[in-house]
Amino acid sequence: MTSSDEKSLTVLQQGVLTVQGEFLWGSNYTFLGKVEYQGETLQAVYKPTRGERPLWDFPAATLARREVAAYLVSKYLGWNLVPPTVYRRHGPIGPGSLQLFIEHDPEYHYFNFTERDRQRLRSSALFDVVVNNADRKGSHVLLDKDDHIWLIDHGICFHEEDKLRTVIWDFAGESLPDELCQEMDSFRKLLVESSKVVKELRPYLSQIEINSMISRIERIIAVGHFPNPNPSRRFQPWPPL
């Protein structure tokens, strides 16, 4: 974690949150907010638990916590794909997740990425397998002003059953890069051997969900290549953007 991330997490967790507007295109209530703390001001995305639409296959009132879990997994993998995210127990509309807002061009997304930028998505594709992302839309892959790739919207991840639905199938069947395999295995070892890491995840995921993630990582590494779409079920989200 960088010092910038640490500072962002402190501001997000400790700062005064003011709602400035609502994002209207999602299924759940999502707000743009301003967070102020000791002279620092950040823009953030606030997803209150009260605004979550019930889902038949995910436990109620857990989506905001899964957003935080996705950040922690990205951090421990060392991939820095998910913006700093915290769980706020108190907010203008009650408890929920609060994530650093990433300035980006909303018109530039997965479906019109250059080939160069598409080729940079291997860790993103693997991240979705690790967290079992059921909703990786094209607009959930962002590029900031520093050319860094960010992934957002992880409320329906970490299910114990296979739920992978993503638009990123560019590398299906391709051998896994050694470096990414090593990083996934290092993370797996942390989950198995470090009670500290599991303790950090447990407020956001059940032990069954954590165990399922360990099994997914072991399976990915053993197979040795990026997964292929499962033709027996829907493997892309709708809408895709």
LUMTOR-791004 format. One record per residue: x, y, z of N, C-alpha, C in turn; residue number from 1. Coordinates in nm, 2 decimals. Layout:
<drenlos>
DRENLO X Y Z X Y Z X Y Z NUM $
...
</drenlos>
This chain:
<drenlos>
DRENLO 0.08 -0.12 0.00 0.00 0.00 0.00 0.09 0.12 0.00 1 $
DRENLO 0.06 0.22 -0.08 0.13 0.34 -0.09 0.09 0.44 0.02 2 $
DRENLO 0.17 0.54 0.05 0.14 0.64 0.15 0.01 0.72 0.10 3 $
DRENLO 0.00 0.73 -0.03 -0.12 0.80 -0.08 -0.24 0.72 -0.05 4 $
DRENLO -0.24 0.59 -0.07 -0.35 0.50 -0.04 -0.39 0.51 0.11 5 $
DRENLO -0.28 0.51 0.20 -0.31 0.52 0.34 -0.38 0.65 0.38 6 $
DRENLO -0.33 0.76 0.32 -0.39 0.89 0.34 -0.54 0.89 0.29 7 $
DRENLO -0.56 0.83 0.17 -0.70 0.83 0.12 -0.79 0.75 0.21 8 $
DRENLO -0.74 0.63 0.26 -0.82 0.55 0.35 -0.86 0.63 0.48 9 $
DRENLO -0.76 0.70 0.53 -0.79 0.78 0.66 -0.89 0.88 0.63 10 $
DRENLO -0.88 0.96 0.52 -0.98 1.06 0.49 -1.12 1.00 0.47 11 $
DRENLO -1.12 0.89 0.39 -1.25 0.82 0.37 -1.32 0.77 0.49 12 $
DRENLO -1.24 0.72 0.59 -1.29 0.66 0.71 -1.33 0.76 0.81 13 $
DRENLO -1.24 0.87 0.82 -1.26 0.96 0.93 -1.33 1.09 0.89 14 $
DRENLO -1.33 1.12 0.76 -1.38 1.25 0.72 -1.53 1.28 0.73 15 $
DRENLO -1.57 1.40 0.71 -1.71 1.44 0.71 -1.76 1.42 0.56 16 $
DRENLO -1.86 1.34 0.55 -1.91 1.30 0.42 -2.04 1.38 0.39 17 $
DRENLO -2.03 1.45 0.27 -2.15 1.53 0.22 -2.19 1.47 0.09 18 $
DRENLO -2.31 1.44 0.07 -2.36 1.39 -0.06 -2.38 1.50 -0.15 19 $
DRENLO -2.33 1.49 -0.27 -2.34 1.60 -0.37 -2.43 1.57 -0.49 20 $
DRENLO -2.45 1.44 -0.52 -2.54 1.40 -0.63 -2.55 1.25 -0.63 21 $
DRENLO -2.64 1.20 -0.72 -2.67 1.06 -0.74 -2.63 1.01 -0.88 22 $
DRENLO -2.57 0.90 -0.89 -2.55 0.83 -1.01 -2.68 0.75 -1.05 23 $
DRENLO -2.73 0.78 -1.16 -2.87 0.73 -1.19 -2.87 0.60 -1.27 24 $
DRENLO -2.76 0.55 -1.32 -2.76 0.44 -1.42 -2.76 0.30 -1.35 25 $
DRENLO -2.73 0.29 -1.22 -2.71 0.16 -1.16 -2.84 0.11 -1.10 26 $
DRENLO -2.84 -0.02 -1.06 -2.96 -0.09 -1.00 -2.97 -0.05 -0.85 27 $
DRENLO -2.86 -0.01 -0.79 -2.87 0.03 -0.65 -2.83 0.18 -0.63 28 $
DRENLO -2.88 0.23 -0.52 -2.85 0.37 -0.50 -2.70 0.40 -0.48 29 $
DRENLO -2.65 0.49 -0.56 -2.51 0.52 -0.56 -2.49 0.67 -0.56 30 $
DRENLO -2.41 0.73 -0.48 -2.40 0.88 -0.47 -2.26 0.92 -0.48 31 $
DRENLO -2.24 1.04 -0.54 -2.11 1.11 -0.54 -2.11 1.20 -0.41 32 $
DRENLO -2.00 1.19 -0.34 -1.99 1.26 -0.22 -1.85 1.34 -0.21 33 $
DRENLO -1.85 1.43 -0.12 -1.73 1.50 -0.08 -1.69 1.46 0.06 34 $
DRENLO -1.56 1.43 0.08 -1.52 1.39 0.22 -1.41 1.49 0.26 35 $
DRENLO -1.42 1.55 0.38 -1.33 1.64 0.42 -1.27 1.60 0.56 36 $
DRENLO -1.14 1.61 0.57 -1.07 1.57 0.69 -0.93 1.64 0.71 37 $
DRENLO -0.92 1.72 0.81 -0.79 1.78 0.84 -0.73 1.85 0.72 38 $
DRENLO -0.81 1.93 0.65 -0.77 2.01 0.54 -0.76 1.93 0.40 39 $
DRENLO -0.78 1.80 0.41 -0.79 1.72 0.29 -0.93 1.70 0.24 40 $
DRENLO -0.95 1.71 0.11 -1.08 1.69 0.05 -1.07 1.59 -0.06 41 $
DRENLO -1.16 1.49 -0.06 -1.16 1.39 -0.17 -1.30 1.37 -0.22 42 $
DRENLO -1.31 1.34 -0.35 -1.44 1.30 -0.41 -1.45 1.15 -0.39 43 $
DRENLO -1.57 1.10 -0.35 -1.59 0.96 -0.32 -1.72 0.91 -0.37 44 $
DRENLO -1.73 0.78 -0.39 -1.86 0.71 -0.43 -1.91 0.64 -0.31 45 $
DRENLO -2.03 0.68 -0.27 -2.10 0.63 -0.15 -2.21 0.53 -0.19 46 $
DRENLO -2.21 0.41 -0.14 -2.31 0.31 -0.17 -2.37 0.26 -0.04 47 $
DRENLO -2.48 0.32 0.00 -2.54 0.29 0.13 -2.61 0.15 0.12 48 $
DRENLO -2.60 0.08 0.23 -2.67 -0.06 0.23 -2.82 -0.04 0.21 49 $
DRENLO -2.88 0.06 0.26 -3.02 0.08 0.25 -3.07 0.09 0.10 50 $
DRENLO -2.97 0.13 0.01 -3.01 0.14 -0.13 -2.99 0.02 -0.21 51 $
DRENLO -2.95 -0.09 -0.15 -2.92 -0.22 -0.22 -3.05 -0.29 -0.26 52 $
DRENLO -3.06 -0.32 -0.39 -3.18 -0.40 -0.43 -3.16 -0.55 -0.39 53 $
DRENLO -3.26 -0.61 -0.33 -3.24 -0.75 -0.29 -3.21 -0.84 -0.41 54 $
DRENLO -3.12 -0.94 -0.39 -3.09 -1.04 -0.49 -3.12 -1.18 -0.44 55 $
DRENLO -3.17 -1.27 -0.52 -3.21 -1.40 -0.48 -3.09 -1.49 -0.44 56 $
DRENLO -2.97 -1.46 -0.50 -2.86 -1.55 -0.48 -2.75 -1.49 -0.39 57 $
DRENLO -2.76 -1.37 -0.34 -2.67 -1.31 -0.25 -2.74 -1.27 -0.12 58 $
DRENLO -2.67 -1.29 0.00 -2.73 -1.25 0.12 -2.77 -1.10 0.12 59 $
DRENLO -2.88 -1.07 0.19 -2.92 -0.93 0.19 -2.82 -0.84 0.27 60 $
DRENLO -2.81 -0.72 0.23 -2.73 -0.62 0.30 -2.59 -0.65 0.31 61 $
DRENLO -2.53 -0.71 0.20 -2.39 -0.75 0.20 -2.31 -0.69 0.09 62 $
DRENLO -2.38 -0.62 -0.01 -2.31 -0.57 -0.13 -2.20 -0.47 -0.09 63 $
DRENLO -2.23 -0.38 0.00 -2.13 -0.27 0.03 -2.01 -0.33 0.09 64 $
DRENLO -2.03 -0.44 0.18 -1.91 -0.50 0.24 -1.83 -0.58 0.13 65 $
DRENLO -1.89 -0.63 0.03 -1.81 -0.70 -0.08 -1.73 -0.60 -0.16 66 $
DRENLO -1.78 -0.47 -0.16 -1.69 -0.37 -0.23 -1.56 -0.35 -0.15 67 $
DRENLO -1.57 -0.35 -0.02 -1.45 -0.34 0.06 -1.36 -0.46 0.05 68 $
DRENLO -1.42 -0.58 0.05 -1.34 -0.70 0.03 -1.27 -0.70 -0.10 69 $
DRENLO -1.33 -0.65 -0.21 -1.26 -0.65 -0.34 -1.13 -0.56 -0.33 70 $
DRENLO -1.15 -0.45 -0.26 -1.03 -0.36 -0.24 -0.92 -0.44 -0.16 71 $
DRENLO -0.95 -0.50 -0.06 -0.85 -0.57 0.02 -0.79 -0.68 -0.06 72 $
DRENLO -0.86 -0.76 -0.14 -0.80 -0.86 -0.22 -0.71 -0.80 -0.32 73 $
DRENLO -0.75 -0.69 -0.38 -0.66 -0.63 -0.48 -0.53 -0.58 -0.41 74 $
DRENLO -0.54 -0.53 -0.29 -0.43 -0.48 -0.21 -0.33 -0.60 -0.18 75 $
DRENLO -0.39 -0.71 -0.13 -0.30 -0.82 -0.09 -0.24 -0.90 -0.21 76 $
DRENLO -0.31 -0.89 -0.33 -0.25 -0.95 -0.45 -0.14 -0.86 -0.50 77 $
DRENLO -0.14 -0.73 -0.46 -0.04 -0.64 -0.51 -0.07 -0.58 -0.64 78 $
DRENLO -0.19 -0.59 -0.69 -0.22 -0.55 -0.82 -0.28 -0.41 -0.83 79 $
DRENLO -0.32 -0.35 -0.72 -0.36 -0.21 -0.72 -0.47 -0.18 -0.82 80 $
DRENLO -0.57 -0.26 -0.83 -0.67 -0.24 -0.93 -0.80 -0.17 -0.88 81 $
DRENLO -0.82 -0.19 -0.75 -0.95 -0.13 -0.70 -0.91 -0.01 -0.61 82 $
DRENLO -0.98 0.10 -0.64 -0.96 0.22 -0.56 -0.97 0.20 -0.41 83 $
DRENLO -0.90 0.28 -0.33 -0.92 0.27 -0.18 -1.07 0.27 -0.14 84 $
DRENLO -1.11 0.18 -0.06 -1.25 0.16 -0.03 -1.26 0.13 0.12 85 $
DRENLO -1.35 0.19 0.19 -1.38 0.16 0.33 -1.52 0.13 0.35 86 $
DRENLO -1.55 0.08 0.47 -1.69 0.06 0.51 -1.72 0.16 0.62 87 $
DRENLO -1.82 0.25 0.60 -1.85 0.35 0.69 -1.98 0.31 0.77 88 $
DRENLO -1.97 0.30 0.90 -2.09 0.26 0.98 -2.19 0.37 0.99 89 $
DRENLO -2.14 0.49 0.97 -2.24 0.60 0.98 -2.22 0.69 0.85 90 $
DRENLO -2.33 0.72 0.79 -2.33 0.81 0.67 -2.46 0.88 0.66 91 $
DRENLO -2.47 0.97 0.56 -2.60 1.05 0.55 -2.72 0.96 0.52 92 $
DRENLO -2.70 0.84 0.46 -2.81 0.75 0.44 -2.78 0.62 0.51 93 $
DRENLO -2.71 0.62 0.61 -2.68 0.50 0.69 -2.54 0.44 0.65 94 $
DRENLO -2.51 0.32 0.70 -2.39 0.25 0.67 -2.38 0.21 0.53 95 $
DRENLO -2.25 0.20 0.48 -2.23 0.16 0.34 -2.08 0.17 0.30 96 $
DRENLO -2.05 0.14 0.18 -1.91 0.15 0.13 -1.88 0.29 0.08 97 $
DRENLO -1.76 0.33 0.09 -1.71 0.46 0.04 -1.58 0.44 -0.03 98 $
DRENLO -1.58 0.48 -0.16 -1.47 0.45 -0.24 -1.42 0.57 -0.31 99 $
DRENLO -1.28 0.59 -0.31 -1.22 0.70 -0.38 -1.28 0.71 -0.52 100 $
DRENLO -1.32 0.83 -0.56 -1.37 0.85 -0.70 -1.25 0.87 -0.79 101 $
DRENLO -1.26 0.80 -0.90 -1.15 0.81 -1.00 -1.19 0.90 -1.12 102 $
DRENLO -1.11 1.01 -1.13 -1.14 1.09 -1.25 -1.10 1.02 -1.38 103 $
DRENLO -1.19 1.01 -1.47 -1.17 0.94 -1.60 -1.26 0.99 -1.70 104 $
DRENLO -1.24 0.95 -1.83 -1.32 0.98 -1.94 -1.43 0.87 -1.95 105 $
DRENLO -1.55 0.90 -1.92 -1.66 0.79 -1.92 -1.68 0.74 -2.06 106 $
DRENLO -1.64 0.81 -2.16 -1.66 0.77 -2.30 -1.55 0.67 -2.35 107 $
DRENLO -1.45 0.66 -2.27 -1.34 0.56 -2.30 -1.34 0.45 -2.21 108 $
DRENLO -1.38 0.33 -2.26 -1.41 0.21 -2.17 -1.37 0.09 -2.25 109 $
DRENLO -1.39 -0.03 -2.19 -1.34 -0.15 -2.24 -1.38 -0.17 -2.39 110 $
DRENLO -1.50 -0.13 -2.43 -1.54 -0.16 -2.57 -1.48 -0.07 -2.67 111 $
DRENLO -1.41 0.04 -2.63 -1.34 0.11 -2.73 -1.19 0.14 -2.69 112 $
DRENLO -1.14 0.05 -2.60 -1.00 0.06 -2.57 -0.92 0.03 -2.69 113 $
DRENLO -0.80 0.09 -2.70 -0.70 0.05 -2.80 -0.66 -0.09 -2.77 114 $
DRENLO -0.59 -0.15 -2.87 -0.54 -0.28 -2.85 -0.43 -0.28 -2.75 115 $
DRENLO -0.36 -0.18 -2.74 -0.26 -0.17 -2.63 -0.32 -0.18 -2.49 116 $
DRENLO -0.43 -0.10 -2.47 -0.49 -0.10 -2.34 -0.56 -0.24 -2.32 117 $
DRENLO -0.62 -0.30 -2.42 -0.68 -0.43 -2.40 -0.57 -0.53 -2.35 118 $
DRENLO -0.45 -0.52 -2.41 -0.35 -0.61 -2.37 -0.30 -0.60 -2.23 119 $
DRENLO -0.34 -0.49 -2.16 -0.30 -0.46 -2.03 -0.39 -0.52 -1.93 120 $
DRENLO -0.49 -0.59 -1.97 -0.60 -0.64 -1.88 -0.59 -0.78 -1.83 121 $
DRENLO -0.47 -0.84 -1.84 -0.46 -0.98 -1.79 -0.48 -0.99 -1.64 122 $
DRENLO -0.42 -0.90 -1.57 -0.45 -0.90 -1.42 -0.59 -0.87 -1.39 123 $
DRENLO -0.66 -0.78 -1.47 -0.80 -0.75 -1.44 -0.88 -0.88 -1.47 124 $
DRENLO -0.85 -0.95 -1.58 -0.93 -1.07 -1.61 -0.91 -1.17 -1.50 125 $
DRENLO -0.79 -1.19 -1.45 -0.77 -1.29 -1.34 -0.83 -1.24 -1.21 126 $
DRENLO -0.83 -1.11 -1.18 -0.89 -1.06 -1.06 -1.04 -1.10 -1.06 127 $
DRENLO -1.10 -1.09 -1.17 -1.25 -1.12 -1.17 -1.27 -1.27 -1.15 128 $
DRENLO -1.17 -1.36 -1.19 -1.18 -1.50 -1.16 -1.17 -1.52 -1.01 129 $
DRENLO -1.06 -1.46 -0.95 -1.03 -1.47 -0.81 -1.15 -1.43 -0.72 130 $
DRENLO -1.21 -1.32 -0.75 -1.33 -1.27 -0.67 -1.46 -1.32 -0.72 131 $
DRENLO -1.46 -1.40 -0.83 -1.58 -1.45 -0.88 -1.69 -1.34 -0.92 132 $
DRENLO -1.64 -1.25 -1.00 -1.72 -1.13 -1.03 -1.84 -1.17 -1.12 133 $
DRENLO -1.96 -1.14 -1.08 -2.08 -1.18 -1.15 -2.13 -1.06 -1.24 134 $
DRENLO -2.05 -0.95 -1.25 -2.10 -0.84 -1.32 -1.99 -0.74 -1.37 135 $
DRENLO -1.89 -0.80 -1.44 -1.79 -0.71 -1.50 -1.83 -0.65 -1.63 136 $
DRENLO -1.89 -0.53 -1.62 -1.93 -0.46 -1.74 -1.82 -0.38 -1.80 137 $
DRENLO -1.83 -0.34 -1.92 -1.73 -0.26 -1.99 -1.70 -0.13 -1.93 138 $
DRENLO -1.80 -0.07 -1.87 -1.79 0.07 -1.81 -1.73 0.06 -1.67 139 $
DRENLO -1.70 -0.06 -1.62 -1.64 -0.08 -1.49 -1.49 -0.08 -1.49 140 $
DRENLO -1.43 -0.07 -1.61 -1.29 -0.07 -1.63 -1.25 0.08 -1.67 141 $
DRENLO -1.18 0.14 -1.59 -1.15 0.29 -1.61 -1.00 0.31 -1.63 142 $
DRENLO -0.97 0.42 -1.70 -0.83 0.46 -1.71 -0.82 0.61 -1.66 143 $
DRENLO -0.73 0.63 -1.57 -0.72 0.76 -1.51 -0.62 0.85 -1.59 144 $
DRENLO -0.60 0.97 -1.54 -0.51 1.06 -1.62 -0.37 1.02 -1.62 145 $
DRENLO -0.33 0.93 -1.53 -0.19 0.88 -1.52 -0.18 0.75 -1.59 146 $
DRENLO -0.28 0.71 -1.67 -0.28 0.59 -1.75 -0.29 0.46 -1.67 147 $
DRENLO -0.34 0.47 -1.55 -0.35 0.36 -1.46 -0.49 0.30 -1.48 148 $
DRENLO -0.50 0.16 -1.48 -0.63 0.09 -1.50 -0.69 0.07 -1.36 149 $
DRENLO -0.82 0.10 -1.35 -0.89 0.08 -1.22 -1.01 0.00 -1.25 150 $
DRENLO -1.05 -0.08 -1.15 -1.18 -0.16 -1.16 -1.27 -0.12 -1.05 151 $
DRENLO -1.40 -0.10 -1.09 -1.50 -0.06 -0.99 -1.62 -0.15 -1.00 152 $
DRENLO -1.71 -0.13 -0.90 -1.84 -0.20 -0.89 -1.82 -0.35 -0.86 153 $
DRENLO -1.80 -0.39 -0.74 -1.77 -0.52 -0.70 -1.87 -0.57 -0.59 154 $
DRENLO -2.00 -0.52 -0.60 -2.10 -0.56 -0.50 -2.14 -0.70 -0.51 155 $
DRENLO -2.14 -0.76 -0.63 -2.19 -0.90 -0.65 -2.07 -0.99 -0.69 156 $
DRENLO -1.98 -1.00 -0.60 -1.86 -1.09 -0.61 -1.85 -1.18 -0.49 157 $
DRENLO -1.76 -1.28 -0.50 -1.73 -1.37 -0.39 -1.83 -1.47 -0.36 158 $
DRENLO -1.93 -1.50 -0.45 -2.02 -1.60 -0.42 -1.95 -1.74 -0.42 159 $
DRENLO -2.00 -1.83 -0.33 -1.93 -1.96 -0.32 -1.95 -2.05 -0.45 160 $
DRENLO -2.06 -2.02 -0.52 -2.08 -2.09 -0.65 -2.02 -2.01 -0.76 161 $
DRENLO -1.99 -2.08 -0.87 -1.94 -2.02 -0.99 -2.04 -1.92 -1.05 162 $
DRENLO -2.01 -1.79 -1.05 -2.09 -1.69 -1.10 -2.03 -1.60 -1.20 163 $
DRENLO -1.91 -1.63 -1.25 -1.83 -1.54 -1.33 -1.91 -1.50 -1.46 164 $
DRENLO -1.93 -1.37 -1.46 -1.99 -1.30 -1.58 -1.91 -1.18 -1.61 165 $
DRENLO -1.84 -1.17 -1.72 -1.75 -1.06 -1.75 -1.75 -1.04 -1.90 166 $
DRENLO -1.71 -0.92 -1.94 -1.69 -0.89 -2.09 -1.55 -0.92 -2.13 167 $
DRENLO -1.46 -0.94 -2.03 -1.31 -0.96 -2.06 -1.28 -1.11 -2.08 168 $
DRENLO -1.30 -1.15 -2.21 -1.26 -1.29 -2.24 -1.15 -1.29 -2.35 169 $
DRENLO -1.07 -1.18 -2.35 -0.97 -1.16 -2.46 -0.86 -1.27 -2.45 170 $
DRENLO -0.84 -1.32 -2.33 -0.72 -1.41 -2.31 -0.77 -1.56 -2.28 171 $
DRENLO -0.89 -1.59 -2.31 -0.94 -1.72 -2.29 -0.85 -1.83 -2.35 172 $
DRENLO -0.81 -1.93 -2.27 -0.73 -2.04 -2.31 -0.58 -2.00 -2.32 173 $
DRENLO -0.54 -1.88 -2.30 -0.40 -1.84 -2.30 -0.33 -1.88 -2.17 174 $
DRENLO -0.21 -1.92 -2.18 -0.13 -1.96 -2.06 -0.12 -1.84 -1.96 175 $
DRENLO -0.12 -1.87 -1.84 -0.11 -1.77 -1.73 0.04 -1.72 -1.73 176 $
DRENLO 0.06 -1.59 -1.72 0.19 -1.54 -1.70 0.25 -1.59 -1.56 177 $
DRENLO 0.37 -1.62 -1.56 0.44 -1.67 -1.43 0.42 -1.58 -1.32 178 $
DRENLO 0.45 -1.45 -1.35 0.44 -1.35 -1.24 0.31 -1.34 -1.17 179 $
DRENLO 0.20 -1.34 -1.25 0.07 -1.34 -1.20 0.03 -1.47 -1.12 180 $
DRENLO 0.08 -1.58 -1.17 0.06 -1.70 -1.09 0.13 -1.70 -0.95 181 $
DRENLO 0.25 -1.64 -0.95 0.33 -1.63 -0.83 0.26 -1.54 -0.73 182 $
DRENLO 0.20 -1.43 -0.78 0.13 -1.33 -0.70 0.00 -1.39 -0.64 183 $
DRENLO -0.07 -1.47 -0.72 -0.19 -1.54 -0.67 -0.16 -1.64 -0.57 184 $
DRENLO -0.05 -1.71 -0.59 -0.01 -1.82 -0.49 0.04 -1.75 -0.36 185 $
DRENLO 0.10 -1.64 -0.37 0.15 -1.57 -0.25 0.02 -1.53 -0.17 186 $
DRENLO -0.08 -1.48 -0.24 -0.20 -1.44 -0.18 -0.27 -1.56 -0.11 187 $
DRENLO -0.27 -1.67 -0.19 -0.34 -1.79 -0.13 -0.27 -1.83 0.00 188 $
DRENLO -0.14 -1.83 0.00 -0.06 -1.86 0.12 -0.10 -1.77 0.24 189 $
DRENLO -0.12 -1.64 0.21 -0.16 -1.55 0.31 -0.30 -1.59 0.37 190 $
DRENLO -0.39 -1.63 0.28 -0.52 -1.67 0.33 -0.52 -1.80 0.41 191 $
DRENLO -0.43 -1.89 0.38 -0.42 -2.01 0.45 -0.34 -2.00 0.57 192 $
DRENLO -0.23 -1.92 0.57 -0.14 -1.92 0.68 -0.14 -1.79 0.77 193 $
DRENLO -0.21 -1.69 0.72 -0.21 -1.56 0.80 -0.35 -1.53 0.86 194 $
DRENLO -0.36 -1.55 0.99 -0.49 -1.52 1.05 -0.52 -1.37 1.04 195 $
DRENLO -0.41 -1.29 1.03 -0.43 -1.14 1.02 -0.51 -1.11 0.89 196 $
DRENLO -0.48 -1.17 0.78 -0.55 -1.14 0.65 -0.69 -1.19 0.66 197 $
DRENLO -0.71 -1.31 0.71 -0.85 -1.36 0.71 -0.93 -1.28 0.81 198 $
DRENLO -0.87 -1.24 0.92 -0.94 -1.15 1.02 -0.98 -1.02 0.96 199 $
DRENLO -0.90 -0.97 0.87 -0.93 -0.84 0.80 -1.04 -0.86 0.70 200 $
DRENLO -1.05 -0.98 0.64 -1.16 -1.00 0.55 -1.29 -1.04 0.61 201 $
DRENLO -1.29 -1.10 0.73 -1.41 -1.16 0.79 -1.52 -1.07 0.82 202 $
DRENLO -1.50 -0.94 0.84 -1.62 -0.85 0.86 -1.70 -0.83 0.73 203 $
DRENLO -1.64 -0.87 0.61 -1.70 -0.85 0.48 -1.74 -0.97 0.41 204 $
DRENLO -1.68 -1.09 0.44 -1.71 -1.21 0.37 -1.72 -1.32 0.48 205 $
DRENLO -1.80 -1.42 0.44 -1.82 -1.54 0.53 -1.69 -1.63 0.51 206 $
DRENLO -1.67 -1.72 0.61 -1.56 -1.81 0.60 -1.57 -1.90 0.48 207 $
DRENLO -1.70 -1.94 0.45 -1.72 -2.02 0.33 -1.68 -1.95 0.20 208 $
DRENLO -1.71 -1.82 0.20 -1.67 -1.74 0.08 -1.52 -1.73 0.07 209 $
DRENLO -1.45 -1.71 0.18 -1.31 -1.71 0.18 -1.25 -1.84 0.14 210 $
DRENLO -1.30 -1.95 0.19 -1.25 -2.08 0.15 -1.28 -2.11 0.00 211 $
DRENLO -1.39 -2.06 -0.05 -1.42 -2.08 -0.19 -1.32 -2.00 -0.28 212 $
DRENLO -1.28 -1.88 -0.23 -1.18 -1.81 -0.30 -1.04 -1.88 -0.31 213 $
DRENLO -1.01 -1.94 -0.20 -0.88 -2.02 -0.19 -0.89 -2.13 -0.29 214 $
DRENLO -1.00 -2.20 -0.30 -1.02 -2.31 -0.40 -1.01 -2.26 -0.54 215 $
DRENLO -1.07 -2.14 -0.57 -1.06 -2.09 -0.70 -0.92 -2.06 -0.74 216 $
DRENLO -0.84 -2.00 -0.65 -0.70 -1.97 -0.68 -0.63 -2.10 -0.71 217 $
DRENLO -0.64 -2.20 -0.63 -0.58 -2.33 -0.65 -0.61 -2.39 -0.78 218 $
DRENLO -0.74 -2.38 -0.82 -0.78 -2.43 -0.94 -0.73 -2.36 -1.06 219 $
DRENLO -0.73 -2.23 -1.06 -0.67 -2.15 -1.17 -0.52 -2.18 -1.19 220 $
DRENLO -0.45 -2.19 -1.08 -0.30 -2.21 -1.09 -0.28 -2.36 -1.15 221 $
DRENLO -0.36 -2.45 -1.10 -0.34 -2.59 -1.14 -0.37 -2.61 -1.29 222 $
DRENLO -0.48 -2.54 -1.34 -0.52 -2.55 -1.48 -0.41 -2.48 -1.57 223 $
DRENLO -0.36 -2.36 -1.52 -0.25 -2.30 -1.59 -0.28 -2.21 -1.71 224 $
DRENLO -0.41 -2.19 -1.73 -0.45 -2.09 -1.84 -0.57 -2.02 -1.80 225 $
DRENLO -0.60 -1.91 -1.87 -0.72 -1.83 -1.85 -0.84 -1.91 -1.88 226 $
DRENLO -0.95 -1.90 -1.80 -1.07 -1.98 -1.83 -1.13 -1.95 -1.96 227 $
DRENLO -1.20 -2.04 -2.01 -1.29 -2.02 -2.13 -1.43 -2.00 -2.09 228 $
DRENLO -1.51 -1.93 -2.16 -1.65 -1.91 -2.13 -1.72 -2.04 -2.11 229 $
DRENLO -1.81 -2.05 -2.02 -1.89 -2.17 -1.99 -2.01 -2.16 -2.08 230 $
DRENLO -2.02 -2.25 -2.19 -2.13 -2.23 -2.28 -2.27 -2.28 -2.23 231 $
DRENLO -2.26 -2.34 -2.11 -2.39 -2.39 -2.05 -2.47 -2.29 -1.97 232 $
DRENLO -2.41 -2.17 -1.96 -2.48 -2.06 -1.88 -2.43 -1.93 -1.94 233 $
DRENLO -2.50 -1.82 -1.89 -2.47 -1.69 -1.94 -2.34 -1.65 -1.87 234 $
DRENLO -2.24 -1.61 -1.96 -2.11 -1.58 -1.91 -2.07 -1.43 -1.93 235 $
DRENLO -2.17 -1.35 -1.98 -2.15 -1.20 -1.99 -2.26 -1.13 -1.91 236 $
DRENLO -2.23 -1.02 -1.86 -2.34 -0.94 -1.78 -2.43 -0.88 -1.88 237 $
DRENLO -2.55 -0.84 -1.83 -2.64 -0.76 -1.91 -2.70 -0.64 -1.83 238 $
DRENLO -2.69 -0.52 -1.89 -2.63 -0.49 -2.02 -2.47 -0.50 -2.01 239 $
DRENLO -2.40 -0.52 -2.12 -2.26 -0.54 -2.11 -2.18 -0.41 -2.08 240 $
DRENLO -2.25 -0.29 -2.10 -2.18 -0.17 -2.08 -2.24 -0.10 -1.95 241 $
</drenlos>
